[in-house]
């Protein structure tokens, strides 16, 4: 009998969507959603869709390098592979080229889209179906204190119940003052998630965390306070503060998660499909973290709805995913959503 689950062909297309306003972090400034979408076509005619978003500062790719890798390297190697042999397919995807995790993630998403269609299971059910909905935070990018406080006030008025605040570009005292003013403005019931994007050295981080503790603010966690490779320093910092530490850029692949776990360097880990190469590898990271008692967040780059929907499906499927940061679904200038529905900050899949 002919295997009907063989990948027969693939197609890619470029997506560009301008943002309502620039998104600024310690690492870069983003003005649009850029993505390469891929469609995998099976012998039986089913089509699965995935998408990749490049990030020069985090994953080291551009739109041109991303599309070239997908068209000329990864796609041709997957043609002829069968979804009946998922381990072999995913091993080929992981090893066909070093790095290039966003490109791999796009093909991985398309495979899982196909699996959902074949099994007739909702996307989150493929991962456990733990939840039907989760609430995302909304990220306030770096700006003047007045701009950031105003945006925080508007977001809480719009119904958001958690805010993520980008810091790390300014002197520590200035950043802490901005966080304190945002906390004063939105009130103690709104948890603040602070993201430094590797912007501090150890001395600055120690000072900042002490100052934040002294102010007794509702800080859910501080994300990636130090450079990605400073795992030992992160572990030492974590022992010197009561504020939970989340790691993001320190954890791309399952081996990175294992290194962080062994060092006792994190309270939480931020899983992004663009960093780890897709859902198959994300599940490994989450399993490692769950075993070690480390909760996870599912985050995103400034991604298209296809990528966000895959991330949301993963988050809904896993009990160990405690937070989601999938707010870029609200950031596009044309923010009409087709794959994701929302009730304020509450997200669910269509």
C-alpha positions as CSV (number, residue, x, y, z in Angstrom):
1,X,0.0,0.0,0.0
2,X,1.3,3.5,-0.9
3,X,2.2,5.6,2.1
4,X,-0.2,8.6,1.8
5,X,1.6,10.6,4.5
6,X,4.7,11.2,2.5
7,X,5.7,14.9,2.0
8,X,5.3,15.4,-1.7
9,X,6.1,19.1,-2.1
10,X,6.4,22.4,-0.2
11,X,5.9,26.1,-1.0
12,X,7.1,29.2,0.8
13,X,5.8,32.8,0.7
14,X,6.9,36.1,2.4
15,X,4.6,37.9,4.9
16,X,5.1,41.6,5.8
17,X,2.7,43.4,8.2
18,X,3.5,46.8,9.6
19,X,3.1,47.3,13.3
20,X,0.9,49.9,14.9
21,X,4.0,51.4,16.6
22,X,7.7,50.4,16.8
23,X,8.6,47.8,19.3
24,X,11.9,48.6,21.2
25,X,14.0,46.3,23.4
26,X,17.5,46.5,24.7
27,X,18.6,44.4,21.7
28,X,16.7,46.0,18.7
29,X,13.8,48.0,17.2
30,X,11.1,46.3,15.2
31,X,8.6,48.1,12.9
32,X,6.9,45.2,11.2
33,X,6.0,41.5,11.4
34,X,8.3,39.8,8.9
35,X,7.8,36.0,8.3
36,X,8.3,33.3,5.7
37,X,5.3,30.9,5.6
38,X,5.6,27.3,4.4
39,X,3.0,24.9,3.2
40,X,3.8,21.1,3.2
41,X,1.8,19.0,0.8
42,X,1.3,15.3,1.4
43,X,0.7,12.6,-1.1
44,X,-2.9,12.4,0.1
45,X,-3.5,16.1,-0.7
46,X,-3.5,17.5,2.8
47,X,-1.7,20.7,3.4
48,X,-0.1,21.9,6.6
49,X,1.1,25.4,7.3
50,X,3.9,26.9,9.4
51,X,5.8,30.2,9.6
52,X,9.2,31.5,10.6
53,X,10.2,34.9,11.9
54,X,13.9,35.9,11.7
55,X,15.7,37.9,14.4
56,X,19.3,39.1,13.6
57,X,20.1,39.8,17.3
58,X,18.6,36.6,18.8
59,X,18.6,33.8,16.3
60,X,21.1,35.3,13.8
61,X,19.0,35.3,10.6
62,X,17.4,37.7,8.2
63,X,14.5,37.3,5.8
64,X,16.7,36.6,2.9
65,X,18.8,34.0,4.7
66,X,15.7,32.4,6.2
67,X,13.9,32.0,2.9
68,X,17.0,30.7,1.2
69,X,17.5,28.1,3.9
70,X,13.9,27.0,3.8
71,X,13.8,26.8,0.0
72,X,17.3,25.3,-0.8
73,X,18.3,23.4,2.3
74,X,15.5,22.2,4.6
75,X,12.6,21.8,2.2
76,X,14.3,19.5,-0.3
77,X,15.5,17.2,2.5
78,X,12.0,16.7,3.9
79,X,10.4,15.9,0.6
80,X,9.9,12.1,0.5
81,X,9.8,11.8,4.3
82,X,6.7,10.3,5.9
83,X,4.7,11.5,8.9
84,X,4.4,7.8,9.7
85,X,8.0,8.0,10.8
86,X,7.9,11.1,12.9
87,X,11.1,10.5,14.9
88,X,13.1,10.1,11.6
89,X,11.4,13.2,10.1
90,X,12.2,15.3,13.1
91,X,15.8,14.0,13.3
92,X,16.3,15.0,9.7
93,X,14.8,18.5,10.4
94,X,17.0,19.0,13.5
95,X,20.3,17.9,11.8
96,X,19.9,19.1,8.2
97,X,21.7,22.3,9.1
98,X,23.2,23.9,12.2
99,X,21.4,26.7,13.9
100,X,18.6,28.2,11.7
101,X,16.0,27.3,14.3
102,X,13.2,29.6,13.0
103,X,13.4,27.9,9.6
104,X,13.2,24.5,11.3
105,X,10.3,25.7,13.4
106,X,8.2,26.6,10.4
107,X,8.4,23.1,8.9
108,X,7.9,21.6,12.4
109,X,4.6,23.6,12.8
110,X,3.4,22.5,9.4
111,X,4.0,18.9,10.4
112,X,2.0,19.3,13.6
113,X,-0.8,21.1,11.6
114,X,-1.0,18.0,9.4
115,X,-1.0,15.7,12.4
116,X,-3.9,17.6,13.9
117,X,-5.8,17.2,10.6
118,X,-4.9,13.5,10.2
119,X,-5.9,12.6,13.8
120,X,-8.9,15.0,13.8
121,X,-7.7,16.3,17.2
122,X,-7.7,20.0,18.2
123,X,-4.1,21.3,18.0
124,X,-3.7,21.6,21.8
125,X,-4.9,18.0,22.3
126,X,-1.7,16.8,20.5
127,X,0.2,18.1,23.5
128,X,-2.1,17.1,26.3
129,X,-5.1,19.5,26.1
130,X,-4.5,20.8,29.6
131,X,-6.4,24.1,29.1
132,X,-8.9,25.8,26.8
133,X,-7.6,29.4,27.3
134,X,-4.8,31.4,28.8
135,X,-4.3,35.1,29.4
136,X,-1.4,36.8,27.7
137,X,0.5,39.8,29.1
138,X,1.2,42.9,26.9
139,X,4.7,44.1,26.5
140,X,5.6,47.7,27.0
141,X,8.6,48.5,24.9
142,X,11.4,50.9,25.9
143,X,10.6,54.6,25.8
144,X,10.5,57.6,28.1
145,X,9.0,57.1,31.5
146,X,6.0,59.2,30.6
147,X,5.4,57.0,27.4
148,X,5.7,53.8,29.3
149,X,3.5,54.8,32.2
150,X,0.8,56.1,29.8
151,X,0.8,52.9,27.9
152,X,0.6,50.8,31.1
153,X,-2.4,52.9,32.2
154,X,-4.1,52.4,28.8
155,X,-3.4,48.6,28.8
156,X,-4.9,48.0,32.2
157,X,-7.9,50.1,31.2
158,X,-8.3,47.8,28.2
159,X,-8.4,44.8,30.5
160,X,-4.9,43.4,30.6
161,X,-4.2,41.8,33.9
162,X,-0.4,41.4,33.6
163,X,2.2,43.7,32.0
164,X,5.7,42.9,30.6
165,X,8.1,45.8,30.8
166,X,11.2,46.1,28.7
167,X,14.1,47.7,30.5
168,X,17.9,47.6,30.4
169,X,18.8,50.6,28.2
170,X,19.0,53.2,30.9
171,X,20.9,53.5,34.2
172,X,19.6,51.0,36.8
173,X,18.1,53.7,39.1
174,X,16.2,55.2,36.1
175,X,14.8,51.8,35.1
176,X,13.8,51.0,38.7
177,X,12.1,54.4,39.0
178,X,10.1,53.7,35.8
179,X,9.0,50.3,37.0
180,X,8.0,51.8,40.4
181,X,6.0,54.6,38.7
182,X,4.2,52.0,36.5
183,X,3.4,49.9,39.6
184,X,2.1,53.0,41.4
185,X,-0.1,53.9,38.3
186,X,-1.6,50.4,37.7
187,X,-1.9,49.4,41.3
188,X,-0.7,46.3,43.3
189,X,-3.0,43.8,41.7
190,X,-1.3,44.0,38.3
191,X,1.8,41.7,38.3
192,X,4.8,43.2,36.4
193,X,7.1,41.0,34.4
194,X,10.4,42.7,33.8
195,X,12.5,41.8,30.8
196,X,16.1,43.0,30.7
197,X,17.2,41.2,27.5
198,X,20.7,40.6,28.8
199,X,21.1,44.4,29.5
200,X,22.8,44.2,32.9
201,X,26.1,43.1,34.2
202,X,26.2,41.2,37.6
203,X,26.8,44.3,39.7
204,X,23.9,46.2,38.0
205,X,21.6,43.2,38.3
206,X,22.3,42.8,42.0
207,X,21.7,46.5,42.6
208,X,18.5,46.5,40.6
209,X,17.0,43.5,42.3
210,X,17.8,44.9,45.7
211,X,16.2,48.2,44.8
212,X,13.1,46.4,43.5
213,X,12.9,44.3,46.6
214,X,13.1,47.4,48.8
215,X,10.1,48.9,47.0
216,X,7.9,45.7,47.6
217,X,6.4,45.8,44.2
218,X,4.3,43.1,42.6
219,X,7.1,41.7,40.4
220,X,6.3,38.3,38.9
221,X,9.8,37.7,37.6
222,X,12.9,39.4,36.1
223,X,13.7,37.9,32.7
224,X,17.3,37.4,31.4
225,X,19.0,39.9,33.6
226,X,22.5,38.8,32.5
227,X,24.2,37.8,29.2
228,X,23.0,34.4,27.9
229,X,26.2,32.5,28.6
230,X,26.5,33.7,32.2
231,X,24.8,30.6,33.7
232,X,27.0,30.4,36.9
233,X,26.5,34.1,37.6
234,X,22.7,33.7,37.0
235,X,22.6,30.9,39.6
236,X,24.5,33.1,42.1
237,X,22.2,36.0,41.4
238,X,19.2,33.8,41.9
239,X,20.4,32.8,45.4
240,X,20.7,36.5,46.4
241,X,17.2,37.6,45.6
242,X,13.6,36.8,46.4
243,X,12.4,37.9,43.0
244,X,12.1,34.9,40.6
245,X,14.5,34.7,37.6
246,X,13.3,33.6,34.2
247,X,15.8,32.7,31.5
248,X,15.1,33.3,27.8
249,X,18.2,33.8,25.6
250,X,20.1,31.3,27.7
251,X,17.8,28.5,26.6
252,X,17.4,27.7,22.9
253,X,17.6,23.9,22.8
254,X,16.9,21.0,25.3
255,X,20.7,20.8,26.1
256,X,20.6,24.4,27.2
257,X,17.7,23.7,29.5
258,X,19.5,20.8,31.0
259,X,22.6,23.0,31.6
260,X,20.4,25.6,33.4
261,X,18.7,23.0,35.5
262,X,22.0,21.5,36.6
263,X,23.3,24.9,37.6
264,X,20.0,25.7,39.5
265,X,20.0,29.0,37.6
266,X,16.3,29.6,36.9
267,X,12.9,29.7,38.5
268,X,11.2,29.8,35.0
269,X,12.2,29.3,31.4
270,X,10.8,31.1,28.4
271,X,10.2,28.7,25.5
272,X,10.0,30.3,22.0
273,X,9.5,28.1,19.0
274,X,11.8,30.4,17.0
275,X,14.6,29.7,19.4
276,X,14.2,25.9,19.8
277,X,13.2,24.9,16.3
278,X,9.6,24.1,16.8
279,X,7.1,22.1,18.9
280,X,9.0,18.8,18.9
281,X,12.0,20.4,20.6
282,X,9.8,22.6,22.8
283,X,8.1,19.6,24.3
284,X,11.5,18.2,25.3
285,X,12.4,21.5,27.0
286,X,9.1,21.6,28.8
287,X,9.4,18.0,30.0
288,X,12.9,18.7,31.4
289,X,11.7,21.8,33.2
290,X,8.6,20.1,34.6
291,X,10.7,17.3,36.0
292,X,13.0,19.8,37.7
293,X,10.1,21.9,39.1
294,X,10.7,24.8,36.8
295,X,7.6,26.4,35.2
296,X,7.7,27.7,31.6
297,X,6.4,30.6,29.7
298,X,5.6,30.4,26.0
299,X,6.9,33.6,24.4
300,X,7.3,34.8,20.8
301,X,9.2,37.1,18.5
302,X,7.1,39.7,16.6
303,X,5.4,36.9,14.7
304,X,2.6,36.1,12.3
305,X,-0.6,34.5,13.5
306,X,0.5,31.1,12.2
307,X,3.5,31.1,14.5
308,X,1.5,32.6,17.4
309,X,-1.3,30.0,17.0
310,X,1.3,27.1,17.2
311,X,2.8,28.7,20.3
312,X,-0.7,29.1,21.9
313,X,-1.6,25.5,21.1
314,X,1.6,24.3,22.8
315,X,0.9,26.4,25.9
316,X,-2.7,25.3,26.1
317,X,-1.6,21.7,25.9
318,X,0.8,21.7,28.8
319,X,0.0,22.3,32.5
320,X,3.6,23.3,33.2
321,X,3.3,26.3,30.9
322,X,2.3,28.9,33.6
323,X,2.5,32.1,31.5
324,X,2.1,33.2,27.9
325,X,3.6,36.3,26.2
326,X,1.9,36.1,22.8
327,X,0.9,39.7,22.5
328,X,2.2,40.4,19.0
329,X,-1.3,39.2,17.8
330,X,-2.4,42.7,19.0
331,X,0.5,44.7,17.5
332,X,-0.1,44.5,13.8
333,X,-1.6,47.6,12.2
334,X,-4.2,45.3,10.6
335,X,-4.9,43.2,13.8
336,X,-7.8,41.2,12.5
337,X,-7.3,37.7,13.9
338,X,-8.4,34.5,12.1
339,X,-6.5,31.7,13.9
340,X,-6.8,33.1,17.4
341,X,-9.8,34.6,19.3
342,X,-9.6,36.8,22.3
343,X,-11.7,38.1,25.1
344,X,-9.5,41.0,26.2
345,X,-6.1,39.3,27.2
346,X,-7.7,35.9,27.2
347,X,-6.6,33.9,24.1
348,X,-8.1,30.8,22.6
349,X,-7.7,29.0,19.2
350,X,-10.4,29.2,16.6
